[in-house]
């Protein structure tokens, strides 16, 4: 994916807007080999996932020279994209360094993926909006989920824009917790296949209100989606999943002022003498040290890595980490309480292809018989035997294949609450250490209990559950929260650092709470909101 350099510039810096290479028909261009160790731009966006790619897309016509820096490369489209054995047993696309459980000192493989597009390359493409009440203070069993410094109304037009950008299919009027909307979905909802339709009917017969889930895939007329089994958790070999590379990064790179620097890990941010401005990023590319100099810097590395970068950028002016006068950088780490649930009817096969079309929010809010919110239920992509082998290591694969060929597969999510003790720290040799103790667990156990009962009534006598642990962190958020008070937040309501005038964050690190839904669309909507404020290009 690299080519010969077209760089031209003075003796001290490469111009990243002249050094690039093409990587396919009608494809965008990326920065190629550099002539020296200094790259200049106006805006440096660190990370190309949902936040970084969306922001680059929003800035593509601003006139600012935007450089997106990604530590990974492009995830290849290949036959292995659709292999459960390659993806789940061999971990073919898991390329993150080990993180460490601070409680035990043991390493684990985090659920993060360093590629252009970030974790969205393997996400399930479920793209709901947070509920209107999720931006307010909500009482939970284990405490209060705090209010955001912005409201749903502030984000609503940007949600609509993000749904158009990410090709969201959905239907209004079914979800009892659905927030108000200024318009309908860009595309009609994906219909249920017969096994999922039967489940929806069984839920309705129990007095529940299942709905067609908002999904981001290219199922438009002439679109590339084939409704296959290997979407959720897999890369898409067709470019049909609405990931950040496909929908935002590649279109942004058609602009002559937006460029992408791959295989580049930013190690440290340096500041001016007074500590008020970031002057450059120190990075490594293919084993070579480079510097990135910009007028404005934007973190979009993911909540854990953005916090880690701030902590490792400590200096005399910022002794506890960059932008950390509040002491909150890395703290209030949230990842949701999540459980995989497989409900099996041994008498009947489940031939479904694209299973992820149904959601249930009847227990999302408090109400009669539910004193505190329990959370969200959504379908998983169709689980196959090799995908559960890691959790059931001693069960023969033929047995797992038999069970999963007859299962309906669900994902249960309950909000976890911000706790300063749940935090990201930097250990010896710069290793990432995760201090994490789950909270708000009683509502999650109740959500699991109710779902098991519901599925048995729906005709699935065997139900298996697997609680997700420290390594399942695709919904990470909260490590550099936004707020109006610099003493109690890292960023202001526009996601600019309180302590540093030219530094922003547009990943989920800014989230004051986690809600109980996939955060991807909210990350995108917030990045669009921040771009619309104009501060990054002022």
HULINLIN-V947266 format. One record per residue. N is the residue number from 1. RES is the residue in one small letter. OMEGA is omega in degrees with one decimal (none if undefined). Layout:
BEGIN
N&RES&OMEGA ; N&RES&OMEGA
END
This chain:
BEGIN
1&x&175.1 ; 2&x&179.8 ; 3&x&-179.9 ; 4&x&-177.5 ; 5&x&172.1 ; 6&x&-173.0 ; 7&x&171.0 ; 8&x&-178.2 ; 9&x&-178.5 ; 10&x&-173.9 ; 11&x&-175.0 ; 12&x&-174.9 ; 13&x&168.8 ; 14&x&174.9 ; 15&x&-177.9 ; 16&x&-179.4 ; 17&x&171.4 ; 18&x&-176.4 ; 19&x&-178.5 ; 20&x&176.4 ; 21&x&178.2 ; 22&x&178.1 ; 23&x&172.4 ; 24&x&-178.9 ; 25&x&177.7 ; 26&x&-177.5 ; 27&x&175.3 ; 28&x&-178.0 ; 29&x&-179.1 ; 30&x&-179.4 ; 31&x&178.4 ; 32&x&179.6 ; 33&x&-179.2 ; 34&x&179.0 ; 35&x&179.4 ; 36&x&-168.6 ; 37&x&-178.6 ; 38&x&178.1 ; 39&x&-178.6 ; 40&x&174.0 ; 41&x&175.6 ; 42&x&-178.9 ; 43&x&175.9 ; 44&x&177.2 ; 45&x&-174.6 ; 46&x&-178.2 ; 47&x&-176.2 ; 48&x&176.4 ; 49&x&-173.3 ; 50&x&-179.2 ; 51&x&-175.4 ; 52&x&-179.4 ; 53&x&179.1 ; 54&x&178.8 ; 55&x&178.2 ; 56&x&177.8 ; 57&x&-179.2 ; 58&x&-177.1 ; 59&x&-170.1 ; 60&x&-179.8 ; 61&x&-175.3 ; 62&x&-174.4 ; 63&x&177.6 ; 64&x&174.6 ; 65&x&-174.2 ; 66&x&175.1 ; 67&x&174.9 ; 68&x&-177.1 ; 69&x&-177.0 ; 70&x&-177.6 ; 71&x&177.6 ; 72&x&178.9 ; 73&x&176.2 ; 74&x&176.3 ; 75&x&-174.6 ; 76&x&169.6 ; 77&x&-173.4 ; 78&x&-178.6 ; 79&x&-177.7 ; 80&x&176.9 ; 81&x&-172.9 ; 82&x&-177.7 ; 83&x&176.4 ; 84&x&179.7 ; 85&x&179.7 ; 86&x&-173.5 ; 87&x&-170.9 ; 88&x&-179.5 ; 89&x&-178.0 ; 90&x&179.7 ; 91&x&-170.9 ; 92&x&-174.1 ; 93&x&176.3 ; 94&x&-172.0 ; 95&x&178.9 ; 96&x&174.6 ; 97&x&176.9 ; 98&x&166.2 ; 99&x&-173.2 ; 100&x&173.0 ; 101&x&-175.4 ; 102&x&-178.4 ; 103&x&-176.4 ; 104&x&-174.9 ; 105&x&-175.5 ; 106&x&175.8 ; 107&x&172.7 ; 108&x&179.4 ; 109&x&-176.1 ; 110&x&178.7 ; 111&x&176.6 ; 112&x&-174.4 ; 113&x&-178.5 ; 114&x&176.7 ; 115&x&169.6 ; 116&x&-172.9 ; 117&x&175.3 ; 118&x&-177.3 ; 119&x&179.9 ; 120&x&177.4 ; 121&x&-178.7 ; 122&x&-178.0 ; 123&x&-176.3 ; 124&x&176.3 ; 125&x&172.4 ; 126&x&-171.5 ; 127&x&176.9 ; 128&x&166.7 ; 129&x&167.1 ; 130&x&177.9 ; 131&x&-178.9 ; 132&x&-179.0 ; 133&x&179.6 ; 134&x&179.2 ; 135&x&177.7 ; 136&x&175.5 ; 137&x&-177.3 ; 138&x&178.8 ; 139&x&176.4 ; 140&x&-178.8 ; 141&x&-173.5 ; 142&x&179.1 ; 143&x&-175.7 ; 144&x&168.7 ; 145&x&-169.0 ; 146&x&176.3 ; 147&x&174.1 ; 148&x&175.3 ; 149&x&173.3 ; 150&x&-177.5 ; 151&x&174.0 ; 152&x&179.5 ; 153&x&177.0 ; 154&x&-175.8 ; 155&x&-169.7 ; 156&x&179.2 ; 157&x&179.8 ; 158&x&169.6 ; 159&x&-179.4 ; 160&x&178.6 ; 161&x&179.5 ; 162&x&178.1 ; 163&x&176.3 ; 164&x&-178.2 ; 165&x&-175.2 ; 166&x&168.2 ; 167&x&-173.8 ; 168&x&174.6 ; 169&x&179.4 ; 170&x&-180.0 ; 171&x&-179.7 ; 172&x&170.9 ; 173&x&-179.1 ; 174&x&-175.8 ; 175&x&-177.6 ; 176&x&179.2 ; 177&x&-174.3 ; 178&x&177.1 ; 179&x&178.3 ; 180&x&-176.0 ; 181&x&176.1 ; 182&x&179.0 ; 183&x&-179.1 ; 184&x&176.3 ; 185&x&178.9 ; 186&x&-175.9 ; 187&x&-179.4 ; 188&x&-177.9 ; 189&x&173.6 ; 190&x&179.8 ; 191&x&175.8 ; 192&x&165.1 ; 193&x&-171.5 ; 194&x&-179.8 ; 195&x&179.0 ; 196&x&176.7 ; 197&x&177.6 ; 198&x&177.9 ; 199&x&178.5 ; 200&x&177.8 ; 201&x&179.2 ; 202&x&175.7 ; 203&x&-179.7 ; 204&x&178.6 ; 205&x&177.0 ; 206&x&178.9 ; 207&x&-179.7 ; 208&x&-174.8 ; 209&x&176.8 ; 210&x&-178.3 ; 211&x&175.5 ; 212&x&-170.5 ; 213&x&174.2 ; 214&x&-173.6 ; 215&x&178.6 ; 216&x&174.8 ; 217&x&-177.6 ; 218&x&179.2 ; 219&x&173.7 ; 220&x&174.6 ; 221&x&-176.3 ; 222&x&-178.5 ; 223&x&-171.9 ; 224&x&-178.2 ; 225&x&178.9 ; 226&x&179.4 ; 227&x&-177.1 ; 228&x&179.2 ; 229&x&-171.1 ; 230&x&176.5 ; 231&x&-178.3 ; 232&x&-179.8 ; 233&x&-177.6 ; 234&x&164.6 ; 235&x&179.8 ; 236&x&-179.3 ; 237&x&-176.6 ; 238&x&-173.4 ; 239&x&-175.1 ; 240&x&178.2 ; 241&x&-177.4 ; 242&x&177.8 ; 243&x&-172.8 ; 244&x&176.6 ; 245&x&-173.4 ; 246&x&-171.4 ; 247&x&-173.7 ; 248&x&-172.4 ; 249&x&-179.5 ; 250&x&175.6 ; 251&x&178.8 ; 252&x&-176.9 ; 253&x&171.7 ; 254&x&176.7 ; 255&x&179.0 ; 256&x&-178.4 ; 257&x&179.7 ; 258&x&178.6 ; 259&x&-175.9 ; 260&x&178.0 ; 261&x&-176.9 ; 262&x&176.4 ; 263&x&-174.5 ; 264&x&-179.4 ; 265&x&177.5 ; 266&x&-176.5 ; 267&x&-171.3 ; 268&x&172.6 ; 269&x&179.0 ; 270&x&-176.8 ; 271&x&172.7 ; 272&x&-176.2 ; 273&x&-179.9 ; 274&x&177.5 ; 275&x&-173.5 ; 276&x&-178.8 ; 277&x&169.2 ; 278&x&-179.3 ; 279&x&178.2 ; 280&x&174.4 ; 281&x&175.7 ; 282&x&-172.3 ; 283&x&173.6 ; 284&x&176.9 ; 285&x&-179.7 ; 286&x&178.2 ; 287&x&-177.5 ; 288&x&179.2 ; 289&x&175.1 ; 290&x&176.0 ; 291&x&178.4 ; 292&x&-177.6 ; 293&x&-176.9 ; 294&x&174.2 ; 295&x&-177.8 ; 296&x&-178.2 ; 297&x&-179.9 ; 298&x&175.9 ; 299&x&175.3 ; 300&x&-173.1 ; 301&x&-167.8 ; 302&x&-170.7 ; 303&x&-178.3 ; 304&x&-176.1 ; 305&x&174.9 ; 306&x&177.5 ; 307&x&179.0 ; 308&x&179.1 ; 309&x&177.3 ; 310&x&-179.5 ; 311&x&-179.4 ; 312&x&177.8 ; 313&x&177.0 ; 314&x&-178.8 ; 315&x&179.2 ; 316&x&179.6 ; 317&x&-178.8 ; 318&x&-171.0 ; 319&x&-178.4 ; 320&x&-177.3 ; 321&x&-178.2 ; 322&x&177.8 ; 323&x&-171.8 ; 324&x&177.1 ; 325&x&178.0 ; 326&x&-174.9 ; 327&x&-174.4 ; 328&x&178.0 ; 329&x&-178.6 ; 330&x&-177.3 ; 331&x&-179.5 ; 332&x&177.4 ; 333&x&-179.5 ; 334&x&-178.9 ; 335&x&-177.8 ; 336&x&166.2 ; 337&x&-171.5 ; 338&x&177.0 ; 339&x&169.1 ; 340&x&-179.7 ; 341&x&176.6 ; 342&x&178.9 ; 343&x&-168.8 ; 344&x&166.8 ; 345&x&-174.3 ; 346&x&-174.9 ; 347&x&-170.7 ; 348&x&176.2 ; 349&x&175.2 ; 350&x&-175.7 ; 351&x&-175.1 ; 352&x&175.1 ; 353&x&179.9 ; 354&x&-172.1 ; 355&x&-166.4 ; 356&x&-178.9 ; 357&x&-173.6 ; 358&x&174.0 ; 359&x&178.5 ; 360&x&179.2 ; 361&x&-178.1 ; 362&x&-178.0 ; 363&x&-177.6 ; 364&x&-178.2 ; 365&x&171.0 ; 366&x&179.9 ; 367&x&179.2 ; 368&x&-178.7 ; 369&x&179.8 ; 370&x&-173.0 ; 371&x&179.1 ; 372&x&-180.0 ; 373&x&178.1 ; 374&x&177.5 ; 375&x&-170.5 ; 376&x&173.1 ; 377&x&174.6 ; 378&x&176.0 ; 379&x&166.1 ; 380&x&164.1 ; 381&x&-172.7 ; 382&x&177.5 ; 383&x&176.8 ; 384&x&-172.6 ; 385&x&-178.2 ; 386&x&-177.7 ; 387&x&179.5 ; 388&x&-177.5 ; 389&x&-179.7 ; 390&x&179.8 ; 391&x&-179.9 ; 392&x&-169.4 ; 393&x&-173.7 ; 394&x&176.6 ; 395&x&-179.6 ; 396&x&-177.6 ; 397&x&177.5 ; 398&x&177.6 ; 399&x&178.2 ; 400&x&177.9 ; 401&x&178.6 ; 402&x&-176.5 ; 403&x&-175.6 ; 404&x&176.1 ; 405&x&-178.9 ; 406&x&-175.2 ; 407&x&163.9 ; 408&x&-166.6 ; 409&x&-173.2 ; 410&x&177.1 ; 411&x&-176.0 ; 412&x&-176.0 ; 413&x&173.5 ; 414&x&-179.6 ; 415&x&167.0 ; 416&x&-170.1 ; 417&x&178.5 ; 418&x&179.5 ; 419&x&-178.7 ; 420&x&178.9 ; 421&x&173.5 ; 422&x&-168.2 ; 423&x&174.4 ; 424&x&178.7 ; 425&x&177.9 ; 426&x&-177.0 ; 427&x&179.5 ; 428&x&-178.7 ; 429&x&176.0 ; 430&x&-177.5 ; 431&x&179.6 ; 432&x&178.9 ; 433&x&-176.9 ; 434&x&173.6 ; 435&x&-170.9 ; 436&x&172.6 ; 437&x&-177.1 ; 438&x&175.3 ; 439&x&-179.1 ; 440&x&-174.0 ; 441&x&-177.6 ; 442&x&175.4 ; 443&x&179.4 ; 444&x&177.4 ; 445&x&178.1 ; 446&x&176.4 ; 447&x&178.1 ; 448&x&-178.7 ; 449&x&-179.4 ; 450&x&-179.5 ; 451&x&176.5 ; 452&x&179.6 ; 453&x&179.4 ; 454&x&-177.0 ; 455&x&176.6 ; 456&x&175.5 ; 457&x&179.4 ; 458&x&174.2 ; 459&x&179.0 ; 460&x&-171.6 ; 461&x&-177.7 ; 462&x&-178.8 ; 463&x&-179.8 ; 464&x&-179.2 ; 465&x&175.7 ; 466&x&177.6 ; 467&x&-179.6 ; 468&x&-175.7 ; 469&x&-172.5 ; 470&x&-176.9 ; 471&x&-179.6 ; 472&x&-171.4 ; 473&x&179.3 ; 474&x&178.5 ; 475&x&-176.9 ; 476&x&177.1 ; 477&x&165.0 ; 478&x&-171.6 ; 479&x&176.7 ; 480&x&-165.8 ; 481&x&174.9 ; 482&x&179.6 ; 483&x&-177.0 ; 484&x&-174.5 ; 485&x&-179.2 ; 486&x&179.2 ; 487&x&-175.7 ; 488&x&178.1 ; 489&x&-179.6 ; 490&x&-176.1 ; 491&x&173.4 ; 492&x&-176.9 ; 493&x&176.2 ; 494&x&175.2 ; 495&x&170.9 ; 496&x&-180.0 ; 497&x&176.3 ; 498&x&-170.3 ; 499&x&-172.1 ; 500&x&-167.9 ; 501&x&-175.4 ; 502&x&-178.3 ; 503&x&178.3 ; 504&x&170.3 ; 505&x&-178.5 ; 506&x&170.3 ; 507&x&-176.1 ; 508&x&175.4 ; 509&x&-176.4 ; 510&x&-173.0 ; 511&x&174.4 ; 512&x&177.3 ; 513&x&-172.5 ; 514&x&-171.8 ; 515&x&177.3 ; 516&x&-177.4 ; 517&x&176.5 ; 518&x&-174.3 ; 519&x&-166.9 ; 520&x&-177.0 ; 521&x&178.3 ; 522&x&173.9 ; 523&x&-178.9 ; 524&x&-179.3 ; 525&x&179.6 ; 526&x&176.4 ; 527&x&176.8 ; 528&x&177.5 ; 529&x&-179.8 ; 530&x&178.3 ; 531&x&-177.8 ; 532&x&177.7 ; 533&x&174.0 ; 534&x&-176.6 ; 535&x&-176.2 ; 536&x&-179.3 ; 537&x&-177.9 ; 538&x&none
END
